[in-house]
Amino acid sequence: GSNFPSFNYSSVHQYYGAALIRGRKIVLCRSLEGVWRGMRFPHRPHCEPFYTPMEAAMAAISDQCDVSADNFYFHPAVAPVTYYPPSEKGACVTLLIAFATNNSDGGPADDRAELLEQLHDSYDWYTYQRASAKLPTKAEREALMDIRRNVQRASEAGLYVPLEGYGLFGEDIANVAENEEQSQSEAVVANTTAVGNTIRVADLVVIQDPFDSLKVEEVAAATRLALPRVQVWGANENVWSTLVGGKSCVVLPSSLDIDTFAQQELPPMLPEECPPQVRVVIAANPSTLEAAFIGSGEGRAKFMAAIEYADVLVSRSGEGIPRVIQAFLKTVRPELRFATFDQLAIYTKDGVEGLPAGPEDMECPELLSVPFASKLPFHPERLHELLNSSPAKRWGCAALLWVSGTAWLSTSPLHSISIQVGEVGGSLQVAKAAPWWCCVEEGDRPEDLNTSDWDPIHGSRRQQLTILALADPGTHSAVRDAILSDLSQSLCAATEYRHWHRLANPFT
């Protein structure tokens, strides 16, 4: 009738996600790429009409928590929960209730204790009380209350039973964990006493030669000479008993992964109230660096892994970093500084800001940069065929060094993909990257995000790549044409639009 209120369904921004529960704990996720701030329930926009709400919720868990669909199930007898984010007008988030199908690594004991957060992982498990403290908005905290209420009601009705040995979501673990926490506290005190010192580090410098071109003892000796007032330890010395406040250096053997050391081995040894600021220095013989960089794909992959976490690349005094490496790193790691051992004292005193930035433009005739842009997605089968056809040899490159930017695969509408140089023969590989901004809630997008050039249908999805390669300067034009031609022929045709998401995906 005439009194029926009008309503525009297009004004509703619908999101679907999941409340993933195991025993007394629930999953909250974080964005390692900084797409949103803090912790939240995994959820995503319902921007693809061929996705059902359950498929969208499943994709949210898989994409934002990196949890495969065989590790959880949606319970049909536990009612979903809806909340309305205050940061976005017209937004509606519906959470389906999911339960884990297997035990945690620590088994039921994990369900009875508050565990340390794994800040380098995309998600953590939280009790109801801790999750309530982590969620930033009243709307999310009220949704958490509804989730607890719905799970408890299903349990009281006999329609939901937790995993064996696990409790019910919403139960307070304080009484359960009290005795365990006391015993763990005593063990920590005993361990600290055995070490002999309170372990505190204000600034820790980690030095490593990943190629063994310099002996560990040589690196340690050169470091001690350059830094006479800084404590330096070699690979076989007991670091843990003597790390104290102030500047400290640890020289690691090449067999020890820097990321593992900094992220996993070091933090548990330090009190939470005084975390170290870890700075990484890569030291190597310049000729060894150049051979690894220009030589085999395996050596180049090792080189890239080494400089991924580095602040400074150090060479022996009197030996400069090769021009081709400096030019390359100026493009892919512009914040990385170059130094000699003699300059380490400046670095440990003033940080990277105290080191010379080097020339703004480092000319290298052999280095070729090829940009590629398109608003059409890659056809998965065509791209797969190209990347597996020895593209470096196909294009006439001496070596493929780096592919930066984002790519759009037709069968991946939610996330961009990255194209990475493989370890063998200049091959190229595909990996999942960050979500497309058009699939991120408006409140979680950067305030200065430019949306003026977004496609009216496909939003921010596009190809925006830059390929760096080594090639003879006389062949640059031919190599550039070959790269652009092959990438263009690997795109989907505009006429294939309605079938893009149904194409076979050989990358999965």
BAGU-286060 format. One record per residue (C-alpha): residue in one letter; x negated, y negated, z negated. Coordinates in steps of 0.25 Angstrom, whole numbers, padded with zeros to 4 digits, always signed. Layout:
BEGIN
AXYZ/...
***
This chain:
BEGIN
G+0000+0000+0000/S-0004-0015+0000/N-0009-0014-0014/F-0019-0004-0011/P-0033-0010-0014/S-0042-0011-0002/F-0056-0005-0003/N-0068-0005+0006/Y-0075+0008+0005/S-0088+0003+0012/S-0090-0006+0000/V-0093+0006-0009/H-0108+0009-0009/Q-0107+0024-0013/Y-0119+0032-0019/Y-0120+0046-0023/G-0130+0053-0032/A-0131+0063-0043/A-0133+0065-0058/L-0143+0077-0058/I-0142+0084-0072/R-0150+0095-0078/G-0146+0098-0093/R-0147+0085-0101/K-0154+0077-0090/I-0150+0069-0078/V-0159+0064-0066/L-0161+0050-0064/C-0170+0045-0052/R-0180+0034-0049/S-0185+0028-0036/L-0200+0030-0034/E-0199+0021-0022/G-0192+0010-0031/V-0179+0011-0023/W-0172+0009-0037/R-0176+0005-0051/G-0175+0014-0063/M-0168+0027-0064/R-0154+0031-0058/F-0145+0042-0054/P-0149+0048-0040/H-0139+0042-0030/R-0139+0037-0015/P-0130+0029-0006/H-0120+0037+0001/C-0124+0031+0015/E-0123+0043+0024/P-0109+0048+0027/F-0113+0062+0030/Y-0117+0064+0015/T-0107+0069+0005/P-0108+0063-0009/M-0114+0076-0014/E-0125+0076-0003/A-0128+0061-0006/A-0129+0065-0021/M-0138+0076-0017/A-0147+0068-0008/A-0148+0057-0020/I-0154+0068-0029/S-0163+0074-0018/D-0168+0061-0013/Q-0169+0052-0025/C-0174+0064-0035/D-0181+0073-0025/V-0172+0085-0030/S-0168+0095-0020/A-0153+0099-0019/D-0156+0113-0024/N-0160+0108-0038/F-0146+0103-0042/Y-0131+0104-0039/F-0119+0095-0040/H-0109+0100-0051/P-0094+0100-0045/A-0088+0100-0059/V-0096+0087-0065/A-0089+0074-0060/P-0098+0064-0052/V-0101+0050-0059/T-0099+0037-0052/Y-0106+0023-0056/Y-0107+0010-0049/P-0121+0003-0049/P-0120-0011-0053/S-0131-0015-0044/E-0123-0013-0031/K-0109-0018-0028/G-0100-0007-0023/A-0110+0005-0026/C-0104+0018-0032/V-0113+0029-0036/T-0107+0043-0038/L-0116+0054-0045/L-0113+0068-0043/I-0117+0077-0055/A-0128+0087-0051/F-0136+0097-0060/A-0150+0103-0058/T-0151+0118-0055/N-0164+0121-0061/N-0172+0118-0074/S-0182+0107-0076/D-0197+0110-0076/G-0197+0110-0091/G-0184+0118-0092/P-0174+0116-0102/A-0184+0109-0111/D-0184+0097-0102/D-0169+0096-0105/R-0172+0094-0120/A-0183+0083-0118/E-0184+0069-0112/L-0195+0070-0102/L-0205+0060-0097/E-0200+0053-0084/Q-0208+0057-0071/L-0209+0043-0065/H-0215+0048-0052/D-0203+0057-0050/S-0190+0052-0044/Y-0181+0057-0055/D-0181+0061-0070/W-0172+0069-0079/Y-0165+0061-0090/T-0156+0064-0102/Y-0143+0057-0103/Q-0149+0047-0113/R-0162+0044-0105/A-0154+0043-0092/S-0145+0033-0098/A-0157+0024-0102/K-0163+0025-0088/L-0151+0021-0080/P-0151+0006-0078/T-0136+0003-0076/K-0124+0005-0085/A-0117+0011-0073/E-0127+0022-0072/R-0127+0025-0087/E-0112+0026-0087/A-0113+0036-0075/L-0123+0044-0084/M-0113+0044-0095/D-0102+0049-0085/I-0112+0060-0080/R-0114+0065-0094/R-0099+0065-0097/N-0096+0073-0084/V-0107+0083-0086/Q-0103+0085-0101/R-0088+0087-0097/A-0092+0097-0086/S-0100+0105-0097/E-0088+0104-0107/A-0079+0110-0096/G-0089+0122-0094/L-0092+0117-0079/Y-0106+0113-0081/V-0118+0121-0089/P-0132+0115-0089/L-0144+0123-0085/E-0148+0133-0096/G-0156+0127-0107/Y-0152+0113-0103/G-0142+0103-0110/L-0130+0095-0105/F-0132+0082-0099/G-0130+0071-0109/E-0135+0078-0121/D-0145+0071-0130/I-0158+0078-0130/A-0164+0070-0142/N-0161+0081-0152/V-0165+0092-0143/A-0179+0086-0139/E-0182+0080-0153/N-0191+0092-0157/E-0197+0094-0144/E-0201+0079-0143/Q-0208+0080-0157/S-0216+0092-0153/Q-0220+0085-0140/S-0224+0072-0147/E-0233+0080-0156/A-0240+0087-0144/V-0243+0073-0138/V-0249+0068-0151/A-0258+0081-0152/N-0262+0079-0138/T-0266+0064-0139/T-0274+0068-0152/A-0281+0079-0145/V-0285+0069-0134/G-0291+0060-0144/N-0286+0046-0139/T-0274+0039-0136/I-0273+0039-0121/R-0270+0025-0116/V-0273+0020-0102/A-0270+0006-0098/D-0277+0007-0084/L-0282+0020-0078/V-0290+0020-0065/V-0290+0034-0058/I-0301+0036-0048/Q-0302+0047-0038/D-0309+0051-0025/P-0299+0060-0018/F-0309+0065-0008/D-0321+0069-0017/S-0330+0060-0009/L-0335+0054-0022/K-0338+0064-0034/V-0329+0061-0046/E-0342+0059-0054/E-0346+0048-0044/V-0333+0041-0044/A-0333+0041-0060/A-0348+0036-0060/A-0345+0025-0050/T-0332+0021-0058/R-0340+0021-0071/L-0350+0012-0065/A-0340+0002-0059/L-0332+0002-0072/P-0341+0003-0083/R-0331-0002-0093/V-0320+0008-0088/Q-0318+0022-0094/V-0320+0032-0082/W-0318+0047-0083/G-0322+0058-0073/A-0314+0069-0068/N-0319+0079-0079/E-0318+0070-0091/N-0307+0070-0102/V-0299+0057-0097/W-0288+0059-0107/S-0296+0058-0120/T-0301+0044-0116/L-0291+0036-0108/V-0289+0024-0116/G-0283+0010-0114/G-0290+0001-0103/K-0296+0004-0090/S-0299+0019-0087/C-0304+0027-0075/V-0302+0042-0072/V-0309+0048-0060/L-0301+0059-0055/P-0306+0071-0046/S-0300+0072-0032/S-0293+0085-0037/L-0284+0077-0046/D-0272+0070-0040/I-0271+0056-0044/D-0256+0055-0044/T-0255+0067-0052/F-0265+0061-0062/A-0259+0048-0063/Q-0244+0052-0063/Q-0245+0066-0070/E-0257+0068-0078/L-0261+0055-0084/P-0247+0049-0089/P-0244+0061-0099/M-0257+0058-0106/L-0253+0044-0108/P-0243+0038-0118/E-0231+0032-0111/E-0233+0018-0117/C-0246+0016-0110/P-0246+0022-0096/P-0259+0020-0087/Q-0259+0011-0075/V-0266+0021-0066/R-0274+0015-0054/V-0280+0024-0044/V-0294+0022-0037/I-0298+0031-0025/A-0313+0032-0024/A-0319+0039-0011/N-0331+0039-0002/P-0326+0030+0010/S-0331+0040+0021/T-0323+0051+0014/L-0311+0042+0014/E-0312+0039+0029/A-0314+0053+0032/A-0302+0057+0025/F-0294+0046+0030/I-0297+0048+0045/G-0299+0063+0045/S-0289+0074+0042/G-0275+0072+0038/E-0278+0079+0025/G-0289+0069+0021/R-0280+0057+0024/A-0269+0063+0016/K-0278+0064+0004/F-0283+0050+0007/M-0268+0045+0007/A-0265+0053-0006/A-0277+0047-0013/I-0274+0032-0010/E-0259+0033-0013/Y-0261+0030-0027/A-0274+0022-0026/D-0276+0008-0030/V-0290+0007-0025/L-0299+0014-0015/V-0313+0014-0020/S-0326+0017-0012/R-0340+0018-0016/S-0348+0004-0017/G-0353+0000-0003/E-0343+0009+0005/G-0330+0003+0010/I-0317+0010+0013/P-0317+0013+0028/R-0309+0003+0036/V-0299+0012+0042/I-0295+0016+0027/Q-0294+0002+0023/A-0285-0002+0035/F-0276+0010+0032/L-0275+0008+0018/K-0272-0007+0020/T-0260-0003+0027/V-0254+0009+0018/R-0260+0005+0005/P-0262-0011+0005/E-0263-0012-0010/L-0275-0002-0010/R-0288-0009-0013/F-0302-0004-0009/A-0314-0005-0019/T-0328+0000-0022/F-0332+0006-0035/D-0339-0007-0039/Q-0325-0014-0038/L-0318-0004-0048/A-0321-0013-0060/I-0313-0024-0053/Y-0302-0014-0050/T-0301-0009-0065/K-0301-0023-0070/D-0291-0030-0060/G-0284-0019-0053/V-0283-0018-0038/E-0280-0033-0038/G-0295-0035-0041/L-0300-0028-0029/P-0301-0034-0015/A-0289-0031-0006/G-0298-0030+0006/P-0295-0036+0020/E-0281-0038+0023/D-0282-0033+0037/M-0292-0021+0039/E-0293-0018+0054/C-0295-0004+0058/P-0293-0002+0073/E-0291+0013+0072/L-0279+0011+0063/L-0265+0011+0070/S-0252+0006+0064/V-0239+0010+0071/P-0226+0004+0066/F-0213+0011+0070/A-0199+0007+0067/S-0185+0012+0071/K-0170+0011+0065/L-0168+0026+0070/P-0171+0038+0062/F-0181+0049+0065/H-0175+0062+0071/P-0180+0072+0061/E-0184+0083+0071/R-0191+0073+0081/L-0199+0067+0069/H-0203+0080+0064/E-0207+0085+0078/L-0216+0072+0079/L-0222+0073+0065/N-0226+0087+0068/S-0232+0085+0081/S-0246+0080+0076/P-0242+0065+0078/A-0257+0060+0076/K-0262+0068+0088/R-0249+0065+0096/W-0251+0050+0094/G-0266+0050+0096/C-0269+0046+0082/A-0283+0049+0076/A-0275+0050+0063/L-0261+0047+0057/L-0263+0039+0044/W-0250+0034+0038/V-0236+0032+0041/S-0229+0021+0032/G-0215+0016+0032/T-0201+0024+0032/A-0195+0033+0042/W-0180+0037+0044/L-0177+0052+0046/S-0163+0054+0051/T-0160+0065+0042/S-0165+0057+0030/P-0155+0045+0028/L-0157+0042+0014/H-0173+0042+0013/S-0183+0036+0022/I-0195+0046+0026/S-0210+0044+0026/I-0219+0049+0037/Q-0232+0053+0031/V-0245+0058+0037/G-0248+0072+0034/E-0261+0079+0030/V-0264+0087+0043/G-0266+0082+0057/G-0260+0068+0056/S-0246+0074+0054/L-0234+0067+0049/Q-0224+0071+0038/V-0211+0066+0033/A-0207+0063+0018/K-0195+0057+0012/A-0197+0043+0007/A-0188+0032+0000/P-0173+0030+0002/W-0168+0021+0013/W-0165+0007+0006/C-0151+0008+0013/C-0148+0021+0004/V-0152+0014-0009/E-0143+0006-0018/E-0143-0009-0015/G-0146-0011-0030/D-0159-0003-0029/R-0164-0009-0016/P-0175-0020-0017/E-0169-0034-0018/D-0177-0039-0006/L-0174-0027+0003/N-0171-0032+0017/T-0158-0025+0023/S-0156-0035+0035/D-0162-0025+0045/W-0155-0013+0040/D-0148-0005+0050/P-0132-0006+0048/I-0131+0009+0048/H-0144+0015+0044/G-0148+0004+0034/S-0163+0004+0031/R-0166+0017+0038/R-0177+0015+0049/Q-0191+0019+0053/Q-0202+0010+0048/L-0215+0017+0050/T-0230+0013+0052/I-0240+0024+0057/L-0254+0022+0054/A-0264+0030+0062/L-0279+0030+0067/A-0281+0029+0082/D-0291+0024+0091/P-0288+0009+0094/G-0287+0012+0109/T-0276+0022+0107/H-0267+0013+0097/S-0257+0009+0108/A-0255+0024+0113/V-0254+0029+0098/R-0244+0019+0094/D-0235+0021+0106/A-0236+0036+0103/I-0232+0035+0089/L-0220+0025+0092/S-0215+0034+0103/D-0215+0047+0095/L-0208+0040+0083/S-0198+0034+0092/Q-0194+0047+0098/S-0193+0054+0084/L-0181+0045+0081/C-0166+0048+0082/A-0159+0043+0093/A-0148+0032+0090/T-0138+0042+0096/E-0141+0053+0086/Y-0136+0044+0074/R-0124+0052+0070/H-0133+0065+0069/W-0145+0060+0063/H-0143+0066+0049/R-0139+0079+0055/L-0153+0081+0062/A-0162+0093+0058/N-0173+0088+0048/P-0185+0096+0050/F-0192+0088+0039/T-0183+0095+0028/
***
